[in-house]
Each structure stands twice: as structure tokens, then as C-alpha cells.
Amino acid sequence: MDKTATTDNLVITAIGEDRPGIINALSKMVLEQKGNILDSRMTVLGGEFAILLLVSGKWDTIARLETTLPKYQDKLELTILTKRTTKRAAKVQYLPYHVEVISIDHPGIVHQVADFFSSRQINVEEMNTSSQHAPHTGTPMFVLNMVLGVPQKESITQLRESFLDFCDEQSLDGLLEPIK
């Protein structure tokens, strides 16, 4: 097998105190090693910046990134982890759906919603949550957004009805709709 003709993938996770220049430094290092950023997620959580990168490249590019990035943790003031991965198989038997849940903030919302879908063998592809204060009242509110991979064999009508019943029981405002 000719290793130079194929590409490998590497997931890079980095976290550190939020400040300007983190994305610039990491993307420069990936580019200098001839890597290509295919996918990324970045956010500020409290005072920390967190980033996930999916990088592709020839086998030697990925090997250089695996050895180079951890050496720069102190210089970049980041905790960096790397892990090789494979391309994700196409999921043609799944339908993409969006879930939004809004509620007065209280412990357990993420677990309850995740358990609802997990118990039905529905995969959570992405999830974002945030806390904010309601306008006018200042009540702490929790917002959860998910992207699901719903098996095609699943009855969407029954799933939606069960989900809305679940939301009513948990005092959550919920929405389940297809992604177009």
C-alpha cells in the first residue's frame, strides 16, 4: 500500500485560558505541517477556550502533528490531546433532526433529554447548551440544541408525540423538526 497516496485523519482537542490568537496559532501549526482542517468546533466556556479540530493529511503529516503539538503545550498555554480517527461512514439510513429544549434552568436537563433519545437508539450527533436570563423577569433559563441521527425505520410521528409528552412531563418547552 502506498502511504503517500492516502490521507489520514487526526482529532486535535485543545483547551486553555481564553485570549486572542489561539485559533491563529493552532491553524498555523496545522498548515505548517501541511495538514488540512476539515471540521472544527470552538467555544468559550467560562474563562476557558476549547477547540476541536478534525485534520486530514498524508500519514507523515499526521505523524508530525502527533509529535509536534504536545511539545508546544507550554508555549501555547494549552492542554492538547490528539487522536487518530477514520473517515465517518455515510449514514444513509439516518435522517437528520433538530431538537431544541428551553426550560427554567435546573440540574439534570441534559441527562434527561439524552436518556430519552439514547433509550430509543437515536444518536446525538451534535449538542450545544447555554444558560441565559429571561428578558423582563431575569429568570435563569437553559437552552439545549441537538442534531440527531434518527433511524429511517423510526416512526417520526410517534417519536415527536413521545418527545412532546416527555417535555410536558419534565416541564420543558421542546421542538423536534427535520433539518432541511
Secondary structure, 3 states (H helix, E strand, C coil): CCHHHCCEEEEEEEEEECCCCHHHHHHHHHHHCCCEEEEEEEEEECCEEEEEEEEEECHHHHHHHHHHHHHCHHHHCCEEEEEEECCCCCCCCEEEEEEEEEEECCCCHHHHHHHHHHCCCCEEEEEEEEEEECCCCCCEEEEEEEEEEEECCCCHHHHHHHHHHHHHHCCCEEEEEECC
